[in-house]
């Protein structure tokens, strides 16, 4: 959504969060189709493999978290390393690489003690730590929150035998349930 706003308004990539009023217009026009796409995406990947060990689920919020991020990155490296011909970097380097990629905008102190901004990164995540400025809250009304809640509950019911999936989706369900509707 933010990238579309930047492109539409000829703004530099990854510079500006869209205004709340633009979010509301986008949300009202697209929420149901976006939720349908999300349900299709989740169902496709959850049903794609006969064996669950061929599927790795990583929660986005864990991936960008200071404590959980390096752990999630290690899980990704270990998972990919099970594939013939894929040789991930050494586990001891993963936290450093994770920090350089995910937390790239922070001040970095070199071995010589020189401080600099770490902006050499090429990939740019859509995360709370992005360089984007502007509003971070995205309001939903009670009807929209109910749609979100129903979707997540339905996915939990559909894949109730997958403990990891249920734990992740339950976290999202808690967030939805604790969100105050703006009617």
N, C-alpha and C positions, 0 to 999 in steps of 0.2 A: 504494500500500500504506500509506504513512504517513498520507495524508489519510483513508483508511478507518479507520485506528486512532484518529486524532484525533476523528473523528465518532462512532465507537462509544463512546469514553470521554469524550465531552463536553469535549474539550480545545479550546483556541483553535486556529484554523486556522494551519498552518505553524509550530507551536510545538515539537512533540515527535516524534522518531523512535521507531518502535515498538520494543519490547524484542526482543532476538535470539530468544528462545523463541517469540514471536508470529510473527516472520519465518519460523522453521523450520516452524511449523504451516502457515502460508500457503503457503510454498514446496512443502512435501510434498503439499499438497492441490491446488495449482494449476499447478505448473511445466509439466507436459506440455500443458495447455490453453493456458497463456500462450505457450509456444513455438509451438504450432500457430497461434495468433492472430498472432504476430509473423511467422511464415513467410507466412501469408496476406496480411498487410499489405504486407510487402516485395514479394512476388510481384505483388500487385495493382498497386502503383505502378511497379514496374520494367517491367511489361508493358502498362501503360495507354496509353502514347503510342507512335506509330510513330517519332517523332523524339525522340532523346535530349535535344535542346536545349529541349524542353518540360518537362524534369524537372530539378530542382535537388536534390542530395543534400548535406546539411550534417551533419557528425558532431557530435553533442551535446557531446562532450568538447572539440571545437574551439570551439564556440559559447560555452562558459563559461570558456575559457582566456584569460588576460590578453593574450597575444601574438596568438593566433589568433582570439579572439572578435571584435574589430573587423573583421578581414579577412572572417570568415564573415558578419558582419552586412552588410558592404559587398556581398558576393556576393548575399545575399538581396535587398538593395535594388536592385542592378543587374538581377537576374533579374525581380523584380516590375515594375521600370521598363520592361521590354520589352512590358508589357501596355498596350493602349490605355486611357487614362483613369487610369492609375496614375502618380502623380508622387511618387517617394520624396523624402525630405529631401535636402539637399545632402550630397555625399560628405564634406565637411569636418566635418559635424556628427555623422556616424555614430558615431565612437568615443565621443563624449560621451553620445549617446543610449544606445549599447550599455552604457556604464558605469553610467548611471543606472538602467537596467532590470535588468541582470544582476548588477552588483556593488553593489547598492543599500544593503547594510548597513554599508558602510565609512564611516569618518569622512571628511567632505568639508570642504575649506577653501574658503571663499568668496573672492571677489575682494578683499574688505576684510580678509581674514586671519582671519575668525571660523571656528572649527571647530564642526561639528555632525554628528550622525549623520544619514545620508541614508536616512530611512525614509518618505519621502513617496510612494514607488512604490505603484502600485495592483496591478500584476500580480506574482505571486510564483512564481518558478521552483522546480522540484524539483532543486536542485543542491547540491553540497557547500558552497556559500556561503550556503545558506539559513539562516534563523533557527532552524531546528529544533535541538534538543539531544538527545543520546542516541547510541547506538551507530551507527557508520557501516559497519562490516563486516557482510557478509551471507554466511555460510558455505554451501558446497555440498559434497555428498559426491562420491565419484569417479563414481558412476553418473550423477548429475546433470550433472557437468562433461562427461562423455562425451556426454550428450544435447545440451548446448550446443555442444560441439565439432562433433558430427555435423550439427547444424542449420546452423551457420556454413559448414562445409565444403561442405555441399549447396548453399547459396545461392551460394557462390563458384563452384562447378561450373556451376550453372544460369545464372549471369550472367557467365561467364568472359570474355566479349567486352567488358565494360564496365570499363575500367581504373580509373576513379575508384571505382566500387563495390567492386571487388576489393581496392583499396588500403585502403579503410575497413574492410571485413570482415576483411581480413588483420590489421589492428590489433586488432580484437576477438578474433580467433583467437589471437593472441599473448598477450593478457591471459588468456584462458581457459586456454591451455596452461601459463602460468606460475602459475596459481592453485593453491594447495595444498589438496587435498581434506581435508575434516575427517570422516573415517570413524570 
